């Protein structure tokens, strides 16, 4: 089992940057593909980015490609989401998720096995 704890959210202005972190427990962290999702009020949870177990492969939603970067440090059991050029429409609760032996092509929340509690990101205009 994997427990995930996100951090790094906050209130920023449009154009600013934030880096989210997701710390994982368990010795098998490197066996999981990892993803970031977000959910705005009244909307469904949506895929943001995913990274393979090795960190070699990544996948991004079109809405964030070129602005967000996902990375991971398996020695620290941590996955990151670097968010640049933030927009008000990026406002949401951001969740990290673990996908056992998963793929960066997995963009459906139902394909992920474990979830963190989420961290709020608010971007003001």
C-alpha positions in Angstrom: 0.0 0.0 0.0 1.1 3.6 -0.7 0.2 6.7 1.2 0.5 10.0 -0.6 0.8 13.5 0.9 0.7 16.6 -1.3 2.1 20.0 -0.3 3.0 23.3 -1.9 -0.3 24.7 -2.8 -1.3 28.3 -2.2 -2.7 31.6 -3.4 -0.8 33.2 -6.3 -1.3 35.7 -9.0 -1.7 35.0 -12.7 1.7 34.5 -14.2 3.3 33.2 -11.0 4.8 29.8 -10.4 4.3 27.1 -7.8 5.9 23.7 -7.2 3.7 21.0 -5.8 5.3 18.0 -4.0 3.8 14.6 -3.3 5.6 12.5 -0.7 5.0 8.7 -0.8 5.4 6.1 1.8 6.4 2.5 1.1 9.4 0.8 -0.4 7.8 0.2 -3.8 7.4 3.8 -4.9 9.6 3.2 -8.0 7.1 0.5 -9.1 4.4 3.0 -9.6 3.7 5.4 -12.4 2.5 8.7 -10.8 0.0 11.2 -11.9 -1.3 14.6 -11.0 -5.0 15.4 -11.3 -7.1 18.5 -10.4 -10.6 19.2 -9.6 -12.3 22.6 -9.7 -15.6 23.3 -7.9 -18.5 21.8 -9.8 -16.3 20.0 -12.2 -15.0 16.5 -12.6 -11.5 15.5 -11.7 -9.3 15.9 -14.7 -5.9 14.6 -15.7 -3.0 17.0 -15.6 0.2 15.0 -16.0 1.8 11.6 -15.5 5.3 10.2 -15.3 6.6 6.6 -15.7 8.2 4.7 -12.9 11.7 5.6 -14.2 10.9 9.2 -14.9 11.9 8.6 -18.5 8.4 9.1 -20.0 5.8 11.8 -19.3 2.4 12.8 -20.5 0.5 16.1 -20.2 -2.9 17.5 -20.7 -3.1 19.9 -23.6 -4.2 22.7 -21.3 -0.9 22.6 -19.3 1.6 21.4 -21.8 4.6 23.8 -22.0 3.7 25.4 -18.7 3.8 22.4 -16.2 6.6 19.9 -15.7 6.2 16.6 -13.8 9.3 15.0 -12.3 10.2 12.4 -9.7 13.0 11.5 -7.3 12.7 7.8 -6.5 15.5 8.1 -3.8 13.2 10.6 -2.0 9.9 8.9 -2.8 8.6 12.1 -4.1 6.9 13.4 -7.3 6.8 17.0 -8.2 4.7 19.3 -10.4 6.3 22.5 -11.4 3.7 25.0 -12.5 4.7 28.1 -14.4 2.7 30.9 -16.1 -0.3 30.1 -13.9 -3.8 31.1 -15.1 -7.0 31.7 -13.1 -8.4 28.6 -14.9 -5.7 26.5 -13.2 -7.5 27.1 -9.8 -8.4 23.7 -8.4 -7.5 21.1 -5.7 -4.6 19.2 -7.0 -4.2 15.5 -6.3 -1.3 13.1 -6.8 -2.1 9.5 -7.5 -0.2 6.2 -7.9 -0.7 3.6 -10.6 0.8 0.2 -9.9 2.9 -0.9 -12.9 1.0 1.8 -14.8 1.4 3.8 -17.9 1.7 7.5 -18.6 -1.1 6.9 -21.1 -3.5 6.4 -18.2 -5.5 9.6 -17.9 -8.7 8.2 -16.3 -8.8 8.6 -12.5 -10.2 5.1 -12.2 -6.9 3.7 -13.5 -5.1 4.9 -10.4 -4.8 2.9 -7.2 -3.9 5.4 -4.5 -4.7 9.0 -3.9 -3.5 11.9 -1.7 -5.8 14.2 0.1 -5.2 17.1 -2.3 -3.7 20.6 -2.0 -5.5 23.8 -3.0 -4.1 26.0 -5.7 -5.8 29.4 -6.3 -4.7 31.7 -9.0 -6.1 35.3 -8.9 -6.4 37.5 -12.0 
